[in-house]
Each structure stands twice: as structure tokens, then as C-alpha cells.
Amino acid sequence: LRLDAVQNPPLSSVPLGFSILKLFEDIGTINILLVFGVLVYFIRPLIYGSIRWLILQAALVLTYLALARLIAINGFPPDALPIAFVTLTVAVLWDSRIALVLGMVLAVLTTAQPQFAGTDVLFLTMVGGAAAAMSVRVVRRRAQTWVFVAIIALSYSVVILALALLEERSASEIAFSLGWAGSNAALSAIIA
């Protein structure tokens, strides 16, 4: 009986600092999302005029977060995070600036998760999202999907190679990361 009390302490014995820390984490996440909401309001106020557009943006963010959770649970590398899918979709539908801001917000939210904490994930998601958002400005027609893929895959490759030089990765690890990033770029561009 005593061992059970040590393994499963009553709720009243949980330190108050733990709940306050969790509250601050939740407030920080809400503040990051509010930054995106305010910037959208100033860049494209018409988005707030249509509930369908707001629901679509919320669905894209929730889809990304759900896929990130699946990637973390299954132990896939962070190169598989589909940030390019979300930013490409927003850039094609609305504007590259909104997509760029959303990509940066999602990159910060991703690294706030304990499974993806680290600067390598932050750089990879920031550059991947930015490349996807800005590639829409370069490509004028939606029929040029492979140009999207090439721009995004090239940006992922540069980041992966730079991180590999810093971390002294083996050639097989680099090839594995490049394969995941290339397939991520292709699937994101085709689905978006």
C-alpha cells in the first residue's frame, strides 16, 4: 500500500510549480498563435470576413500538428514534417507573406514540443516553410509543380548539408535525411 502511494501520489501532492509552468507554456503557445492572427488581420483583413477561410486555415494548422504528432510517435525524422504543405497551400490561396508568417509560427510551435526541441528542427522547418512560401512568387502557374519540388528540396538539402557539417554526420545519415526531405517536398507540392 505504501509503495502504491509513492508511485501514484495524490493530485494534491503535485507541486504547484509544475502546474504554473504548464500554464505559462499554454499562454506562450496562445501568444504565438495570436501573433499570426494579428498579422493576418493587418495583412489580409478580408480573411476574417469569411468563416470558411478561417476554418480552412485552422484545419491546415491542425492537420500539420496532427501529422507532427504522428511523426513523433512513430519515430520518423524531423525531415518528414510537412510544413511545406501548409505554407504552399496558404501561399497559393492567399499570399506569400501570410504563408511565410504561418511557416515561422509553425516552426516555433514545432520546436516548442519536447519531441522536436532543438535548433536543427527549427532551421529545417523555417527554411522549408520559407522556401515553399516564396516559391509561389517564382512559379506563376500551378502546372509547374516540379519547380515547387525543386526549390523546396534544394532548400532542404542546403540546410541538411549545413547541419551535417556542424554535427559531423555520416554519409548514410545525410542520404537518409535527404531522402526524407525530397519525398516530403514532392508530396507537399503534389498534395497542395
Backbone torsions as a table, in degrees:
resi	resn	phi	psi	omega
1	LEU	NA	-40.7	179.7
2	ARG	-66.8	-39.1	179.2
3	LEU	-63.5	-37.7	178.5
4	ASP	-64.4	-36.5	179.2
5	ALA	-68.7	-31.4	178.1
6	VAL	-74.6	-40.3	-178.4
7	GLN	-72.9	-36.6	-179.0
8	ASN	-124.3	81.0	-177.8
9	PRO	-67.4	150.8	176.8
10	PRO	-64.7	156.8	-175.7
11	LEU	-59.8	-32.1	-178.6
12	SER	-69.0	-18.2	-179.2
13	SER	-92.0	0.2	176.3
14	VAL	-69.9	131.4	-176.9
15	PRO	-61.1	142.4	-179.1
16	LEU	-64.9	-31.9	-180.0
17	GLY	-61.3	-31.9	179.6
18	PHE	-65.9	-44.0	-179.0
19	SER	-70.2	-34.0	178.2
20	ILE	-68.8	-39.4	177.4
21	LEU	-62.3	-43.2	178.1
22	LYS	-62.9	-39.0	178.1
23	LEU	-62.9	-43.0	178.8
24	PHE	-65.8	-36.1	176.5
25	GLU	-63.9	-43.1	179.2
26	ASP	-65.2	-40.2	178.3
27	ILE	-65.3	-39.3	177.4
28	GLY	-62.9	-41.3	178.0
29	THR	-63.8	-43.4	179.1
30	ILE	-63.7	-39.6	178.7
31	ASN	-63.6	-38.7	178.4
32	ILE	-63.9	-42.3	178.0
33	LEU	-68.4	-33.2	177.3
34	LEU	-66.3	-34.8	176.2
35	VAL	-58.4	-45.2	178.2
36	PHE	-63.1	-43.7	-179.4
37	GLY	-61.7	-41.4	179.4
38	VAL	-68.4	-42.4	178.8
39	LEU	-64.5	-38.1	176.0
40	VAL	-63.8	-38.8	179.8
41	TYR	-62.0	-38.5	-178.8
42	PHE	-83.4	-32.3	-179.2
43	ILE	-79.9	-49.3	-178.3
44	ARG	-133.9	80.2	-177.7
45	PRO	-65.8	-18.8	179.4
46	LEU	-67.3	-20.9	178.9
47	ILE	-62.9	-35.8	178.7
48	TYR	-73.1	-11.5	177.5
49	GLY	-80.0	-15.3	-178.2
50	SER	-120.7	118.3	179.1
51	ILE	-66.8	-29.7	177.8
52	ARG	-64.5	-38.8	178.8
53	TRP	-67.7	-40.1	177.6
54	LEU	-65.0	-41.8	178.7
55	ILE	-65.0	-39.0	178.5
56	LEU	-63.2	-44.3	178.7
57	GLN	-64.8	-41.2	177.4
58	ALA	-64.1	-39.1	178.8
59	ALA	-65.7	-38.1	177.3
60	LEU	-64.1	-44.0	179.3
61	VAL	-64.9	-44.1	179.3
62	LEU	-65.4	-36.8	176.3
63	THR	-62.3	-45.2	178.5
64	TYR	-60.4	-47.2	-178.3
65	LEU	-65.6	-36.2	177.3
66	ALA	-67.3	-41.9	177.8
67	LEU	-67.1	-36.7	176.1
68	ALA	-63.2	-37.9	177.3
69	ARG	-64.7	-43.3	177.6
70	LEU	-63.0	-38.9	178.3
71	ILE	-64.1	-41.4	179.5
72	ALA	-68.2	-41.4	-178.6
73	ILE	-65.5	-41.5	-176.7
74	ASN	-84.5	-4.6	176.2
75	GLY	76.7	22.6	176.6
76	PHE	-73.7	157.3	-179.5
77	PRO	-72.2	158.3	179.8
78	PRO	-66.0	-10.5	176.3
79	ASP	-65.4	-17.2	-178.2
80	ALA	-88.5	-1.7	179.8
81	LEU	-63.2	126.0	-172.2
82	PRO	-86.6	48.8	-179.3
83	ILE	-68.6	-29.0	178.8
84	ALA	-65.8	-33.4	177.7
85	PHE	-61.0	-47.3	-177.6
86	VAL	-67.3	-46.7	-177.2
87	THR	-69.5	-35.8	175.8
88	LEU	-63.7	-43.8	-179.3
89	THR	-62.1	-45.6	179.8
90	VAL	-67.4	-38.7	-179.7
91	ALA	-66.9	-38.3	179.7
92	VAL	-70.8	-40.6	-176.3
93	LEU	-77.2	-38.9	-174.9
94	TRP	-121.4	-75.4	-170.1
95	ASP	-163.0	149.6	178.0
96	SER	-67.7	-32.2	-179.9
97	ARG	-65.8	-44.0	178.5
98	ILE	-64.6	-40.9	179.2
99	ALA	-64.1	-39.0	178.4
100	LEU	-64.3	-44.2	178.2
101	VAL	-64.5	-43.5	179.0
102	LEU	-62.9	-39.4	177.5
103	GLY	-61.9	-41.5	178.6
104	MET	-68.2	-40.2	178.2
105	VAL	-63.4	-44.3	178.9
106	LEU	-66.1	-34.1	177.2
107	ALA	-63.8	-43.2	179.1
108	VAL	-67.5	-42.1	178.0
109	LEU	-64.3	-34.4	179.3
110	THR	-65.8	-45.9	-178.3
111	THR	-74.6	-12.0	174.2
112	ALA	-75.8	-16.1	177.3
113	GLN	-79.2	139.0	-176.3
114	PRO	-62.6	-29.1	-179.1
115	GLN	-70.7	-26.5	-175.8
116	PHE	-115.5	18.6	-179.5
117	ALA	-68.3	130.4	178.6
118	GLY	147.3	152.2	-177.8
119	THR	-72.4	-26.7	-180.0
120	ASP	-65.6	-37.9	177.2
121	VAL	-69.3	-39.2	179.1
122	LEU	-61.6	-47.8	180.0
123	PHE	-63.7	-43.2	-177.8
124	LEU	-63.2	-45.9	-178.8
125	THR	-72.8	-35.8	178.6
126	MET	-65.4	-46.4	-177.9
127	VAL	-70.4	-40.3	177.9
128	GLY	-62.6	-44.0	177.8
129	GLY	-66.6	-41.0	179.3
130	ALA	-66.3	-40.8	178.2
131	ALA	-64.1	-40.8	178.5
132	ALA	-65.4	-41.7	-179.5
133	ALA	-66.9	-42.8	-176.8
134	MET	-80.0	-19.9	179.0
135	SER	-68.3	-21.9	178.0
136	VAL	-68.5	-30.4	175.8
137	ARG	-69.5	-33.5	-179.1
138	VAL	-74.6	-42.4	-177.0
139	VAL	-91.8	125.4	-177.0
140	ARG	-90.9	-29.3	-177.3
141	ARG	-115.3	146.0	179.6
142	ARG	-69.5	-19.2	-179.1
143	ALA	-70.1	-13.7	-179.0
144	GLN	-92.9	51.5	-176.3
145	THR	-61.4	-36.1	-176.7
146	TRP	-70.4	-19.4	172.9
147	VAL	-70.7	-40.3	173.4
148	PHE	-55.8	-49.5	-177.5
149	VAL	-59.5	-44.6	-177.9
150	ALA	-64.5	-43.5	-178.8
151	ILE	-65.5	-45.4	-178.6
152	ILE	-67.9	-44.0	-179.7
153	ALA	-64.8	-38.3	177.8
154	LEU	-64.4	-42.0	179.4
155	SER	-66.6	-42.1	175.0
156	TYR	-59.3	-42.0	-178.1
157	SER	-62.7	-42.1	179.6
158	VAL	-62.3	-43.6	-179.6
159	VAL	-66.9	-43.3	-179.3
160	ILE	-63.5	-42.3	178.6
161	LEU	-67.2	-38.2	177.4
162	ALA	-65.3	-43.2	178.3
163	LEU	-67.5	-33.4	178.4
164	ALA	-66.1	-36.4	177.3
165	LEU	-67.9	-36.7	179.4
166	LEU	-72.1	-37.8	-175.0
167	GLU	-97.1	-2.7	-179.2
168	GLU	55.5	59.0	178.3
169	ARG	-81.4	158.8	176.5
170	SER	-81.0	166.4	-179.2
171	ALA	-64.8	-34.9	179.7
172	SER	-69.1	-36.8	176.7
173	GLU	-66.6	-39.0	177.8
174	ILE	-64.8	-45.0	179.7
175	ALA	-63.7	-39.1	177.7
176	PHE	-61.7	-45.7	179.0
177	SER	-65.6	-41.1	178.8
178	LEU	-64.7	-36.6	177.3
179	GLY	-64.1	-44.6	177.7
180	TRP	-64.3	-43.0	-178.7
181	ALA	-66.8	-40.1	178.7
182	GLY	-65.6	-42.9	178.1
183	SER	-69.0	-33.6	175.8
184	ASN	-63.1	-45.1	179.8
185	ALA	-63.8	-42.5	-179.6
186	ALA	-66.0	-47.6	-180.0
187	LEU	-64.5	-40.1	180.0
188	SER	-63.3	-42.9	-179.3
189	ALA	-70.2	-37.3	-179.2
190	ILE	-71.4	-42.4	-178.0
191	ILE	-73.5	-37.4	-178.9
192	ALA	-67.9	NA	NA
